[in-house]
Amino acid sequence: MDQKTDIAIIGECLIELTSNGSLAESSTLNKYFGGDTVTTAVAVSRLGGSIAYVTKVGNDGFSEFILSSLQKENIDTSLIKTNDEQNGMYIIANTQNKKELLYYKRKTAATKLSIEDLPEGYIKNLKLVYSTGIVQSLSAGSRELVRESFKTARENEVLTAYDPNYTSCFMNSNDTREFLEEIVDYTDIIFLSLKSDAIRLYEIDSIEQVMKRFWDKGVKIVVIKSHIDNGYYTGYNGTINFTEFYNSAKAVDITASGDVFNGGFLYAITNGYMPFEATKFASVVSGLQTQNYGAIQPIPYLKTVMENLRT
């Protein structure tokens, strides 16, 4: 296999069904694809990054749709394998007053991920490996894959990036802390939500204390997303820099905006940007995505991002 990718993302691709009204009243659902790491992968690819997605897809009628959707986004699917399990699914219903969200994630294809799904020889030729706590929570096999891939990357001077992405919908806080602690020694870049990760997982609400905790663990770059302060704190080389959310007043839907930010940051950092510059770049990527509805559809392309960076 000829390898031309810079970034490998380990994850799970989900089927997304959406409704513009309540589930009780809607008669039709629109079909898309999604998931936290998929959203990040699409963001990287639309910016021009070369990326491979690592997962397993269920042969349940949706497999062709998933693979073709990723390929249309110029994402390398050569490492994706199929099996006889089902694909995970989530349903979103947008109403004026609230958002209904349902997940169906038991015994999905990606729970069969294992250390064989991202070969050591492949990792050695990458610039960066990325995954999340959601992926680790799928199964013992997926957890081992993330841990060993990060370890191999560190041994071969390949960057690693990680987001706990804690959600109480289907994750246990104690397990999520454990997932993070077992890979933190092999992690170069970590993305945290002040509310969901720092406060809920570690009961720490001080930006400085969070930074110190992970710097002391050897993490080089710490990015904290704070909706309280309407921006991002980036810690690097002993310095903390603040970047405001881009055009937050125009945001209409912040669904997956954190995952899109991560994609923008990963693209920037693997294309020569320094950490504080990467945060500014990624904030524009994420800010533009929030100005329309949905997770993946409004993710911007590089030309649009650069035009907005200049304004």
N, C-alpha and C positions, 0 to 999 in steps of 0.2 A: 504494500500500500504506500503510495506517495503521500507524504505528509507535508502539507503546506499551511497548517493552522498555527496560530500564535497562542490561542486560548482554548482550553477545554473546560466545559461546564458540566458538572455531574448533577443530574436532577430527574424530575418526573414531569412529563408532558400530560396535561389534563385536558379533557374535553370541557369546553365552556358553553353553557346554554344560557341565553339572556332573554329577558322580557322587559318591555317598557312599562309594564303595569304589574300589579300584584299577581302572585302565582295563583291565587284563588280565582282571579278574573281573566287571566290571559289564556288565549286559545292557541297561541303559537309561541315557539321559542326559536331564537336565532342561534345557529351553531358556529362556534369559533374554537380556537385552541388557546391554552394558557398554562398558568402555573408560575410560581415565583422565579425559578431559574430559567424557564423558557422566556419569560418577559425580559430578563436580563440579557439572555442570548440574542434576542431579536434587537434589542437596543444596541448591543455591540455591533451586530452585523449591519444594521441600517446606517451606522456611522462609518462603515467601511472596514471594520475589523474582520480578521479571518478567524473563524471559530468552529469548533466541533462540539456537538452535544452528545453526552453519554447517558444513555438510559436504556430501559427495556419497554417495548410497546406490546400491548395485548392484541392478539389476532382475533378481535371481536367485531370486525366490521368498520371500526374507526381507524385501524392501523394505516391504511392507505391515505386517509385524510390527514392524519398526523404527520406522516413522513413527507407527503407532498407539500404540506403547509410549511414545514421547516425548510425544505429544499427551495421553495419559492422565496424564502427569506435569505437565501444563500448561506444557509447553515449546513455544515458538513454532517451528514447522517451516517457515515460509513461505520461508525462504532456502535450504532443502535441495533439491538437484536430484538426479535419478536419471540413471544411465548404464548401459551394458551390461557393465560390469565386475562382478566378484564382490564380495560383502561379506566383510570380514575376520572371523576367528573365533578363539576360544581355548577350550580345554578344561581344566577344573580337576577333579581327582580328589582328594578329601579322604580320607585314611586316618589311622589312629591315630599312625603313625610319621612320615609325611611328606605333602607336598602335591605332586602331579604337575601340571605346567602346560605345555601345548603351545600354540603360536601358529601361525596360518596367515594370513599377511599379505602375500603377494606379489601385485602388480598388482591391488590392491583399488580399489574405486570412489573412495575418498578420495584416492588418488594423483593423481587428475585435478583436484584443487582448483586454483583460479587466482585471480588478483587480482580478477576479475570477480565472485567469489562473495560478497564483502562490499563493497557500493558505498560510495564516499566519503560520499555524502549520508546514508546510513544511520548510518555511524559518528559523524557530527557530532551526532546526536541521542541518543547513548548516554551513560551515566555511566562505563562501563568496558568494555574489551576484554580477553579472557583467552585464552591458549593455552599450549602446552607444547613442549618439545624433541621429544617423540615425534611431534607433528604436523609439525614441520619436517623430520623424518627421512623422511617418506613419499615426497617427491618434490621436484624443483626448483620445481614450481608451488605446492605447499603451503608451501614455505619462503618463496617470494616473497610469498605471501598474508599470512603472519604478519608478515613484515618491513614490508611496505607498509601493512598495517592498523595496526600499532603506530605507524609514522611519521605516518600521517594522524591517528590519535588524539592523538598528542602535539601536532601542529600545531593541533588544535582543542580543546585543553585537556580532552580525555577521558582518564580514567585508564587505565593499562595494567597488567596483572598477568601474571606468567610463572613457570612451574616447569620447570626443565630435565628433571626426571623421568627422569634417566638410568637405563637398565636395560641390562645387558650382554647380555640375551637377543637383542636385535635392534638395538642402537645401538652405534656406535663412539665411544669417549671423545673422540678428537680432533675428530670431526665435531660432537659435542655441545657441546664448548667453543666451536667456531666458530659454531654456531647461537646460542648465548647472547651471544657477543661482538658479533654483528651486529645484535642488537636491544636490547642493554643500554642504549644511549644514549636509547632511547625508552621505557624501562621505569620505572614508578613503584613497583611492588610486586614483590618477588621472593621465592619460596618455595624453600628449599633443604633438602636432607637433609644433615646433617653428614657421614654416612658415604658416601652414594652420590654426592653432588654435590661438596661442599667437599673431602673427602679424595681421592676417586677422580679427580675432574676437575682439581683444582688443587693437590692434595697439601698442603692447609692444614687443620690440626686445631684452630686457635685461633679461638674465637668472635669475639674482638676483631679479629683480622686479616681474617676473612671479612667482618665488618661494614664495616671500613674500606675494603676493596677495592671493595665495591659502593657505599658512600656516596661514595667518590671518583669513581665513574662517574656519579653523579647519581641513583642509585636512592634514593627517599625512605624506603621501608619495606622492611626485610629481615627475613624470618622464617626461622629455622633450626630444623629439627626434629631433636632429638638423643635417640636411644634410649639412648645412653650415660648421659645425665643425666635421662632419663625426663621430658622436657618440651620446651618451645619457648622459644627466645630471640628476642625481638622488638626490633629496632633502629630507632629513630625519633628524628630531631632530636637526634642525638648521644648518646642515652641507650639503654641496653640493659636490657630487663626480662625476667625469667624466669617462665614459667607451667608448672606441672606438668601432665603428661597427666592427664586426668580419669578417675578410677575405673579406672586401669590394672590394678589387681589383679583386676578382674572381666572383663577382656578375654578373649574366647575365639577371636577371629579378627580379625587386624589388616589383612586384605585391603583395599586401597584406602583405608585410614584417612587417609592423607595427602591424597588427592584430596577426601575428604569434609571434612577440615579446611579445605582451600582454599575449598570452596564456602561453608562457614560464615563464613570470613573475608571473602570477597567480598560476601556478603549484608550482613554487619555494616558493612563500610566504606562501602557504598553506601546505608546507612540511618542514617548519622549517628554511628556508633561511632568513637571514637578508636582508634588502632592497638593500644594495650595492652588496651583493653576488647574489641576485635575478636578478639584472640588468646584471651582468656578465654572469650568466647562460642563461638568455633570449637572450642576444646578440648573443650567440653561436647558439641557436635554430634558430633565425631569419637569421643569417649569412649563415647557412647551407641551409636554405630554398631558399635563393636568388641565389644559385649556379646552379639551374635548372629552367626550364620554368614552369609557372603556379603558382596558389595560394596554392592549397591543396596538389596536388600530391607530391611535394618535401619536405613537412614538415617532419623533421626527428623524429626518435624514440629515447627513452632515452639512449639506449646503445651507439648510434652514438654520441649523445651530450656529454656524459661522456667521451668518448674516445677523443673527440676534446678538452674538457676542460683540459685534462691532458697533452696535447701537447703544 
